[in-house]
């Protein structure tokens, strides 16, 4: 891969905020990659940009790009991105940090160029490296239907404390799954009687958390969907209590753990993300254990399942998902697995600023049977690399919203990939 030209620039994301884009020209074509930006960011995420801001990052990026001109790279597998990372490390040692968003787009654009050189799609380039000999399977969408928390903080009215109210289909085809999510999304608008949307194009509402969950259950029953929530508990944890502003009440740690466990049972939650603040590995463990505890078979179940004895008990299969807890970080993921804190993890490539690190996270998840949810950010671009990464690394789920231009293009990319698998 001979580099003819490389250049970075600042563009606007879906929130109208500045982010980074890079273009790379080789003898096989011109490739572009841009980075999303998070609003709800974990304490342990890498910094998005240089400490002096995005303009300094752009200046450094273009200086780094100049060092790439007329260089040749041989990138045959994902791990060969280390050739680029070695140059990044050397450059940063002398000139300062580029930032996670910047290093992510450098990795991403080189990955796109490498795939083209091999005459492969990006997902295929990754898949043939890390899943060779297997049959690719499409991820299921995790769709943000109704929003609250930081994603709706520009709203002057009250809003749910939980950040996302999610719909998760269980279909054989991605195209069928996303169609059901879109239909359910439109149904939610009618029930909420709103046209207002938040940062991720989820519906805005002033209803409290459990009223929203009741609406979500109603929609899910109609369209045969599973439901979940991204609590994003760190965003309303004040250091001692979980400060529920919508209902004007505080919960301490034990009350929050109990409340989350009761929500799982009461609303049959399939998915629960960041139910506690980002330091509480043992609290996550308690919630996960509560889903694995058994409960008595009900009288209705006894009648409909006569072969099941009343004294027998069963457990619930809920995804307890770490995002701010893990921040796509190998060390934090390893700690969470050792403590049995989670059974699922959010993977956000720009959160760690390295596709090489993403690959390490994926390898651990597969080895330890941790479900993977590749995720967008609230400030998105028209880049679709996340779709290819989810399929290439064979994630069970992808979380990229339901509606909105920057979300729909990722769905389209996934449906295009699905078509090639037939």
Buried (B, 14 or more C-beta within 10 A) or exposed (E): BEBEEBBBEEBEBBBEEBBBBBBBBBEBEEBBBBBBBBBBBBEBBBBBBBEEEBEBBBBBBBEBBEEBEEEEBEBEBBBBBEBBBEBBEEBBEEEBBBBBBBBBBBBBBBBBBBBBBBEBBBBBBBBBBBBEEEEBBBBBBBBBBBBBBBBBBEBEEBBBBBBBBBBBBEBEBBBEBBBBBBBBBEBBBEBBEBEEBBBBBBBBBBBBBBEBBBBBBEBBEEBEBBBBBBBBBBBBBEEEBBBBEBEEEBBEBEEBBBBBBEBBEEBEBBBBBBBBBBEBBEBBBBBBEBBEEEEEBEEEBBEEEEEEEEEEEEEBEBBBBBBBBBBBBBEBBBBBBEEBBBBBBBBBBBBBBBBBBBBBBBEBBBEEEBBBBBBBBBBBBBBBBBBBBBBBBBBBBBBBBBBBEBBBBBBEBBBEBBEEEE
